[in-house]
Amino acid sequence: MNKIKQLSFEGKVIYCGLDVHKTNWKINARMEGIEMAAFSQNPDPLLLKNYVDKNYPGAELKVVYEAGFCGFEIQRSLKSLGIECIVVNPADVPCSDKDRKRKDDKRDARKLSIELAKGNLKGIYIPDKQMQDARSLVRQRHRLVQDQTRCANRIKHLLLSNGITTGEKSERWSLRFIKKLQQLDCGSISLKSSLQFAIEQYLQTRRIVKEITLAIGDLSKQEPFKKVQAVLGSIDGIGLINGMVIQTEIGDIHRFKRLDSLCDYAGFVPDIYSTNDRMVIRGISKRGNEFLRETIIESSWVLIRKDPAMLMKYNEYRSRMSANKAVVRIAKHLLSRIRFLWKTEQTYVRGIIG
């Protein structure tokens, strides 16, 4: 009597591309260049694992999906199930003109599985959960500060468009200035009400910004932030908020083996277009981390006012380029020093040229 041969895919690898959405996933799976399945399922990592275990027992599963609204939780869930998963920048996925003009979810999932099988995809950095949560808090403050500025601008527009002046030479948004705004004679009840509601919205946003700033301050005194913040805080131009932005956006400084890699991540590299003998440099790259880039540049403007060595370097650059280009060069110097001090756990010393 012939023995029944057990189904086994030991030593085989299934490459799976996920096009993820809130209510469903489009999945494309292939093995050794053959497309084996293309289907939809509910957004549940365990369902995918059970499908592979049932139909292809013993096979190793490798998964890829594009970074987007879903964040990194799918990657963490798959990893906890023993499945290798990477998250890629959508802009880094090779795409033909045909794919761009005939875009759909099935095509996207197939494209991901093909490129994963070829080894053409490189995953982005996945921060640990604690660092990601801290980053969310710091970024939320950034958004609230923007909201606060918008509220102030709405008040200014309301006053200007109705010919109302405050009588102040400079508009510093102190509590005294806000109280004066509340006491302005607007000429009508409706306009007065409109101004009062706008001021109330501004004050509410301002209060939340204060509360979230205190929460970030408390977080900075805990591990793993306390030690790094002591180092970053010693650098002129880097206060509590900028220090927390830098740490939460970088995450692990040791993942950058070279300064060029860190500059690339922050966006301090030229955006170059080259064809034949013609090369055009279009300023700094837009691909970098905008939160980190803006923070480093903001800190650089303060640094050149407080550190004579950095001021001297800035003046050297300024003699042959614009102020904005010169401060970008200073920002790269600052980023280099941040990397060195963070790795060696030393504090900043003024007046050092290098």
Buried (B, 14 or more C-beta within 10 A) or exposed (E): EEEEEEEEBEEEBBBBBBBBBEEEBBBBBBBEEEEBBBEBEEBEBEEBBEBBEEBBEEBBBBBBBBBEEBEBEBBBBBBEEEBBBBBBEEEBBEBEEEBEEEEEBBBBBBBBBBBBBEEEBEBEEBBEEEBBEBBEBBBBBBEBBEBBEEBBEBBEEBBEEEEBEEEEEEEEBEEEEBEEBEEBEBEEEEBBEBBBEBBEBBBEBBEBBEEBBEBBEEBBEEEEBEEBBEBBBBBBBBEBBBBBBBBBBBBEBEEBEEBEEBBBBBBBBEEEEEEEEEEEEEEBBEBBBEBBBBBBBBBBBBBBEEBEBBBEBBEEBBEEEEEEEBBBBBBBBBBBBBBBBBEEEEEBEEEEEE
